[in-house]
Amino acid sequence: MREPVFTPRILAEWTRRHPHAAVHRFPRAGHLVMDDAGDELGPLIRDFLLPHPQPPRGQR
């Protein structure tokens, strides 16, 4: 939520346009979210990817 480009106002518009999207706010994070909130973001990324496993190499 400390991102200088993608402000809360822009987030509000994206949320309006994509009402079913999951939105996670990181109050202390800036542009480099993984650096600023990696402990919180990592599990969310993992949980998002788990239901979408990659096909084996050669079958992509």
C-alpha positions in Angstrom: 0.0 0.0 0.0 3.1 2.2 -0.1 3.5 1.7 -3.9 4.2 5.1 -5.5 2.7 4.2 -8.9 -0.1 1.7 -8.3 -1.9 3.7 -5.6 -4.9 2.7 -3.5 -7.0 4.7 -6.0 -5.8 2.5 -8.9 -6.4 -0.6 -6.7 -9.9 0.5 -6.1 -10.5 0.8 -9.8 -9.0 -2.6 -10.5 -11.2 -4.1 -7.8 -14.2 -2.5 -9.3 -13.4 -3.9 -12.7 -12.5 -7.4 -11.4 -14.9 -7.9 -8.4 -14.1 -11.6 -8.1 -10.3 -11.2 -8.0 -8.6 -12.0 -4.7 -7.0 -8.8 -3.3 -4.3 -8.8 -0.6 -3.1 -5.5 0.9 0.3 -5.2 2.4 0.4 -2.0 4.4 4.2 -1.8 4.8 5.1 -2.8 1.2 6.2 -0.6 -1.6 7.1 -1.4 -5.2 9.2 -4.4 -4.3 6.5 -6.4 -2.5 8.5 -9.6 -2.3 11.3 -7.7 -0.5 9.0 -5.8 1.8 6.4 -8.5 2.6 7.9 -11.8 1.3 6.9 -13.7 4.5 3.3 -12.9 3.8 3.3 -13.0 0.0 5.2 -16.3 -0.5 2.5 -18.5 1.0 -0.2 -16.7 -1.0 1.7 -17.3 -4.2 2.2 -21.0 -3.3 -1.5 -21.4 -2.4 -2.5 -19.8 -5.8 -0.2 -22.1 -7.8 -0.9 -25.4 -6.0 -4.3 -25.9 -7.8 -2.6 -25.1 -11.1 0.4 -27.6 -11.4 2.7 -27.3 -14.4 2.6 -30.1 -16.9 5.8 -32.2 -17.2 8.5 -30.8 -19.4 7.9 -31.7 -23.1 4.2 -31.6 -22.7 3.8 -27.8 -22.3 
